[in-house]
Amino acid sequence: MQTELFNYAFDAGSALDIGRMRKSNQDRVIACPELGFFAVSDGMGGLAQGGKTSEIIAEVLPGIVSGIAQELRGKNGGRGAGPERYGAVLKERVRMVSDNIYDTVNTRGIGFGATLSCVWLIGKAAVYVNLGDSRGYLLPRYRWTLRQVTEDHNVAGELVKLGEITKEEAQGHPASNQLTQFVGMPAPAFPDVFIEKAAPGDRILLCSDGLDGMVKDREIRRILRSSKWPNAVAKRLVDAANAAGGRDNISVVYLKIGAALSAR
């Protein structure tokens, strides 16, 4: 695949699975390959309308992203805006979506809520934006370590920052279910934005906690390098989560960066 916004070709795969213990699937995968934009959203299971929230996000976000692209492609003398600008605008629009949900339906009690983790391939960079504890990862071509780019907006994540527990101890910790930020939270929301350099051979993963809460990073890393076919990688990740118990819905987006495009 290739887009006008990104300097490299890329391949993409995704998977969405109910898991082994849930009666419904409240996760959603969002894909706009023509723009190099992908996301996962996990409806909060403890809320009456968690699944509806992830549906709303999946319905409105593609139009928002398309609008940002149209707005920014003509900037800078026709050369387009840089990754930092795309990240800033996307972060603001995600905040607006969250605040609008809160102002419309959540002011008398939180009934709607979901996580969101997305990546936008811009220039020579991957722009991550997240709200909640769905994750964005990067596995560079020449590195052995799978690195979590996004930060978990939950109590366990705060404990990791404070040094009270390790990242490994946070997996499956009771506090990991207590979100500190999410789409639909009391306004204003504060999404994070992270910008990472992209290069041929790099691998990018977005997932809900139905994957990272069940499968260790080292196994995820192994699977990311297990096939040249992106959809096969995504399916193997889902299979691994289900083999570990499949306690939650599982959503996965996998990207592999390819060769540089000429005249970019």
Kinemage of the C-alpha trace (Angstrom):
@kinemage 1
@onewidth
@group {chain A} dominant
@subgroup {mainchain}
@vectorlist {calphas} color= white
{ca met a 1} P 0.000 0.000 0.000
{ca gln a 2} L 1.015 3.646 -0.377
{ca thr a 3} L -0.468 7.080 0.270
{ca glu a 4} L 0.336 10.662 -0.687
{ca leu a 5} L 1.093 11.432 2.961
{ca phe a 6} L 3.761 8.813 3.726
{ca asn a 7} L 7.266 8.394 2.297
{ca tyr a 8} L 7.244 4.602 2.393
{ca ala a 9} L 5.122 1.750 1.152
{ca phe a 10} L 3.482 -0.341 3.877
{ca asp a 11} L 1.461 -3.499 4.419
{ca ala a 12} L -1.444 -3.729 6.850
{ca gly a 13} L -3.444 -6.473 8.500
{ca ser a 14} L -6.086 -6.555 11.226
{ca ala a 15} L -8.211 -8.924 13.263
{ca leu a 16} L -11.195 -8.608 15.582
{ca asp a 17} L -12.387 -11.419 17.842
{ca ile a 18} L -14.948 -11.805 20.612
{ca gly a 19} L -12.607 -13.910 22.748
{ca arg a 20} L -13.667 -16.929 24.765
{ca met a 21} L -15.556 -15.418 27.694
{ca arg a 22} L -17.521 -12.413 26.396
{ca lys a 23} L -21.070 -12.581 25.033
{ca ser a 24} L -20.631 -9.573 22.745
{ca asn a 25} L -17.782 -7.775 21.016
{ca gln a 26} L -17.352 -4.156 22.074
{ca asp a 27} L -14.013 -3.673 20.285
{ca arg a 28} L -13.755 -1.967 16.903
{ca val a 29} L -10.969 -1.744 14.317
{ca ile a 30} L -10.796 1.424 12.201
{ca ala a 31} L -8.857 1.375 8.933
{ca cys a 32} L -8.336 4.157 6.394
{ca pro a 33} L -5.508 2.610 4.323
{ca glu a 34} L -5.806 5.268 1.629
{ca leu a 35} L -4.676 7.787 4.274
{ca gly a 36} L -2.342 5.518 6.226
{ca phe a 37} L -4.543 5.825 9.335
{ca phe a 38} L -5.510 2.944 11.642
{ca ala a 39} L -7.028 2.627 15.114
{ca val a 40} L -8.535 0.302 17.678
{ca ser a 41} L -11.253 1.199 20.166
{ca asp a 42} L -12.354 -0.851 23.169
{ca gly a 43} L -15.796 -0.163 24.646
{ca met a 44} L -15.634 -0.122 28.433
{ca gly a 45} L -17.271 -3.316 29.657
{ca gly a 46} L -18.431 -1.891 32.959
{ca leu a 47} L -20.582 0.752 31.268
{ca ala a 48} L -24.076 0.346 29.847
{ca gln a 49} L -23.094 1.873 26.504
{ca gly a 50} L -19.427 0.956 26.199
{ca gly a 51} L -20.006 -0.914 22.955
{ca lys a 52} L -22.071 1.935 21.560
{ca thr a 53} L -19.202 4.327 22.280
{ca ser a 54} L -16.699 2.328 20.254
{ca glu a 55} L -19.283 2.171 17.446
{ca ile a 56} L -19.632 5.958 17.509
{ca ile a 57} L -15.859 6.354 17.335
{ca ala a 58} L -15.645 3.948 14.392
{ca glu a 59} L -18.405 5.872 12.590
{ca val a 60} L -17.075 9.407 13.039
{ca leu a 61} L -13.290 9.031 13.047
{ca pro a 62} L -12.736 8.215 9.337
{ca gly a 63} L -14.534 11.413 8.321
{ca ile a 64} L -12.559 13.426 10.848
{ca val a 65} L -9.252 12.019 9.581
{ca ser a 66} L -10.204 12.658 5.958
{ca gly a 67} L -11.081 16.234 6.847
{ca ile a 68} L -7.755 16.791 8.599
{ca ala a 69} L -5.903 15.449 5.574
{ca gln a 70} L -7.764 17.786 3.224
{ca glu a 71} L -7.117 20.693 5.572
{ca leu a 72} L -3.379 20.111 5.995
{ca arg a 73} L -2.253 18.792 2.605
{ca gly a 74} L -2.410 22.259 1.103
{ca lys a 75} L -0.280 23.858 3.808
{ca asn a 76} L 3.413 24.829 3.584
{ca gly a 77} L 3.367 25.895 -0.050
{ca gly a 78} L 1.673 22.716 -1.212
{ca arg a 79} L 4.230 20.440 0.440
{ca gly a 80} L 1.821 19.608 3.229
{ca ala a 81} L 2.184 19.855 6.995
{ca gly a 82} L 4.661 17.796 9.018
{ca pro a 83} L 3.954 14.957 11.445
{ca glu a 84} L 3.917 17.307 14.436
{ca arg a 85} L 1.072 19.332 12.962
{ca tyr a 86} L -0.927 16.247 12.039
{ca gly a 87} L -0.451 14.950 15.566
{ca ala a 88} L -1.538 18.210 17.164
{ca val a 89} L -4.694 18.479 15.059
{ca leu a 90} L -5.631 14.811 15.501
{ca lys a 91} L -5.128 15.113 19.266
{ca glu a 92} L -7.444 18.132 19.355
{ca arg a 93} L -10.142 16.392 17.285
{ca val a 94} L -10.017 13.296 19.506
{ca arg a 95} L -10.441 15.593 22.502
{ca met a 96} L -13.461 17.176 20.834
{ca val a 97} L -15.039 13.773 20.171
{ca ser a 98} L -14.570 12.787 23.808
{ca asp a 99} L -15.854 16.105 25.165
{ca asn a 100} L -18.887 16.017 22.842
{ca ile a 101} L -19.815 12.538 24.066
{ca tyr a 102} L -19.495 13.681 27.659
{ca asp a 103} L -21.464 16.889 27.101
{ca thr a 104} L -24.206 15.049 25.194
{ca val a 105} L -24.838 11.886 27.190
{ca asn a 106} L -22.555 11.601 30.231
{ca thr a 107} L -23.138 14.733 32.290
{ca arg a 108} L -25.544 12.952 34.683
{ca gly a 109} L -23.487 9.796 34.987
{ca ile a 110} L -20.911 7.942 32.929
{ca gly a 111} L -22.736 5.458 30.705
{ca phe a 112} L -20.711 5.871 27.526
{ca gly a 113} L -16.959 5.232 27.417
{ca ala a 114} L -14.256 3.630 25.296
{ca thr a 115} L -10.521 3.615 24.736
{ca leu a 116} L -8.839 4.735 21.532
{ca ser a 117} L -5.347 4.072 20.200
{ca cys a 118} L -4.466 5.187 16.685
{ca val a 119} L -1.516 5.670 14.379
{ca trp a 120} L -1.162 7.892 11.334
{ca leu a 121} L 1.712 7.384 8.890
{ca ile a 122} L 2.931 10.850 7.916
{ca gly a 123} L 6.128 11.783 6.069
{ca lys a 124} L 8.853 9.643 7.606
{ca ala a 125} L 7.073 9.202 10.927
{ca ala a 126} L 4.366 7.281 12.737
{ca val a 127} L 2.065 9.578 14.717
{ca tyr a 128} L 0.384 7.831 17.677
{ca val a 129} L -2.571 9.319 19.579
{ca asn a 130} L -4.265 7.523 22.471
{ca leu a 131} L -6.861 7.976 25.169
{ca gly a 132} L -7.322 5.051 27.551
{ca asp a 133} L -5.286 1.854 27.829
{ca ser a 134} L -5.410 0.365 24.352
{ca arg a 135} L -1.817 0.319 23.190
{ca gly a 136} L 0.472 1.298 20.347
{ca tyr a 137} L 3.795 -0.534 19.937
{ca leu a 138} L 6.867 -0.221 17.725
{ca leu a 139} L 9.266 -3.014 16.789
{ca pro a 140} L 12.180 -1.481 14.827
{ca arg a 141} L 13.755 -3.641 12.142
{ca tyr a 142} L 17.154 -3.979 13.765
{ca arg a 143} L 16.030 -4.066 17.392
{ca trp a 144} L 15.074 -7.039 19.504
{ca thr a 145} L 12.893 -5.149 21.988
{ca leu a 146} L 9.201 -4.532 21.398
{ca arg a 147} L 8.596 -1.032 22.723
{ca gln a 148} L 5.280 0.295 23.974
{ca val a 149} L 5.001 3.816 22.566
{ca thr a 150} L 1.737 4.861 24.199
{ca glu a 151} L 1.173 5.174 27.940
{ca asp a 152} L -1.649 3.371 29.738
{ca his a 153} L -4.255 5.753 31.126
{ca asn a 154} L -5.123 3.566 34.089
{ca val a 155} L -4.219 3.353 37.759
{ca ala a 156} L -1.722 0.557 37.153
{ca gly a 157} L 0.038 2.755 34.603
{ca glu a 158} L 0.294 5.522 37.173
{ca leu a 159} L 1.770 3.067 39.679
{ca val a 160} L 4.399 2.089 37.105
{ca lys a 161} L 5.302 5.758 36.602
{ca leu a 162} L 5.670 6.170 40.371
{ca gly a 163} L 7.930 3.123 40.544
{ca glu a 164} L 5.598 1.246 42.882
{ca ile a 165} L 5.141 -1.697 40.508
{ca thr a 166} L 6.992 -2.867 37.414
{ca lys a 167} L 5.565 -2.907 33.915
{ca glu a 168} L 5.437 -6.705 34.130
{ca glu a 169} L 3.536 -6.538 37.426
{ca ala a 170} L 1.040 -4.148 35.849
{ca gln a 171} L -0.126 -6.868 33.445
{ca gly a 172} L -3.231 -8.355 35.019
{ca his a 173} L -2.982 -6.061 38.070
{ca pro a 174} L -6.442 -5.207 39.548
{ca ala a 175} L -5.686 -1.494 39.061
{ca ser a 176} L -5.283 -2.031 35.314
{ca asn a 177} L -9.086 -2.061 35.013
{ca gln a 178} L -9.419 1.416 36.542
{ca leu a 179} L -9.083 3.941 33.712
{ca thr a 180} L -7.904 7.465 34.463
{ca gln a 181} L -8.748 8.745 30.973
{ca phe a 182} L -11.061 7.513 28.216
{ca val a 183} L -13.280 8.730 25.397
{ca gly a 184} L -16.397 10.158 27.080
{ca met a 185} L -14.664 11.123 30.336
{ca pro a 186} L -15.572 14.361 32.126
{ca ala a 187} L -14.382 17.205 29.907
{ca pro a 188} L -11.753 18.166 29.038
{ca ala a 189} L -9.992 15.026 27.888
{ca phe a 190} L -6.220 15.071 27.414
{ca pro a 191} L -5.158 12.597 24.700
{ca asp a 192} L -1.472 11.818 24.360
{ca val a 193} L 0.445 12.212 21.099
{ca phe a 194} L 3.748 10.483 20.333
{ca ile a 195} L 5.800 10.852 17.159
{ca glu a 196} L 8.234 8.112 16.191
{ca lys a 197} L 10.583 7.916 13.215
{ca ala a 198} L 9.584 5.228 10.734
{ca ala a 199} L 11.929 3.224 8.520
{ca pro a 200} L 11.727 0.222 6.187
{ca gly a 201} L 11.339 -3.012 8.128
{ca asp a 202} L 9.745 -1.414 11.182
{ca arg a 203} L 6.636 -3.078 12.579
{ca ile a 204} L 3.762 -1.284 14.292
{ca leu a 205} L 1.076 -2.851 16.463
{ca leu a 206} L -2.150 -1.413 17.849
{ca cys a 207} L -4.220 -3.568 20.194
{ca ser a 208} L -6.831 -3.610 22.908
{ca asp a 209} L -6.047 -5.100 26.315
{ca gly a 210} L -7.604 -8.339 25.150
{ca leu a 211} L -4.195 -8.987 23.590
{ca asp a 212} L -1.618 -7.268 25.793
{ca gly a 213} L -3.437 -8.369 28.948
{ca met a 214} L -3.125 -12.018 27.931
{ca val a 215} L 0.107 -12.370 25.947
{ca lys a 216} L 3.612 -11.438 27.107
{ca asp a 217} L 5.620 -8.914 25.095
{ca arg a 218} L 8.234 -11.491 24.119
{ca glu a 219} L 5.562 -13.717 22.561
{ca ile a 220} L 3.958 -10.772 20.784
{ca arg a 221} L 7.401 -9.865 19.410
{ca arg a 222} L 7.947 -13.414 18.154
{ca ile a 223} L 4.586 -13.461 16.379
{ca leu a 224} L 5.179 -10.077 14.761
{ca arg a 225} L 8.157 -11.619 12.956
{ca ser a 226} L 6.502 -14.958 12.228
{ca ser a 227} L 5.067 -14.257 8.760
{ca lys a 228} L 5.396 -11.881 5.819
{ca trp a 229} L 1.591 -11.792 5.517
{ca pro a 230} L 0.050 -9.077 7.769
{ca asn a 231} L -3.341 -10.741 8.163
{ca ala a 232} L -1.638 -13.994 9.160
{ca val a 233} L 0.283 -12.117 11.866
{ca ala a 234} L -2.922 -10.487 13.139
{ca lys a 235} L -4.716 -13.845 13.285
{ca arg a 236} L -1.812 -15.477 15.125
{ca leu a 237} L -1.924 -12.713 17.734
{ca val a 238} L -5.640 -13.323 18.266
{ca asp a 239} L -5.055 -17.076 18.466
{ca ala a 240} L -2.362 -16.524 21.108
{ca ala a 241} L -4.700 -14.389 23.225
{ca asn a 242} L -7.439 -17.013 23.001
{ca ala a 243} L -4.979 -19.802 23.816
{ca ala a 244} L -4.029 -17.873 26.964
{ca gly a 245} L -7.668 -17.744 28.057
{ca gly a 246} L -9.336 -15.151 25.829
{ca arg a 247} L -10.872 -13.318 28.763
{ca asp a 248} L -11.759 -10.216 26.729
{ca asn a 249} L -12.515 -9.032 23.207
{ca ile a 250} L -9.380 -8.846 21.059
{ca ser a 251} L -8.631 -6.187 18.431
{ca val a 252} L -5.372 -5.973 16.505
{ca val a 253} L -3.870 -3.787 13.766
{ca tyr a 254} L -0.454 -4.777 12.387
{ca leu a 255} L 1.619 -2.642 10.006
{ca lys a 256} L 4.959 -3.337 8.367
{ca ile a 257} L 6.849 -0.457 6.768
{ca gly a 258} L 8.220 -1.177 3.300
{ca ala a 259} L 10.549 0.453 0.810
{ca ala a 260} L 10.959 4.192 0.302
{ca leu a 261} L 8.856 5.678 -2.475
{ca ser a 262} L 10.685 7.539 -5.236
{ca ala a 263} L 10.601 11.342 -5.393
{ca arg a 264} L 9.287 11.723 -1.848
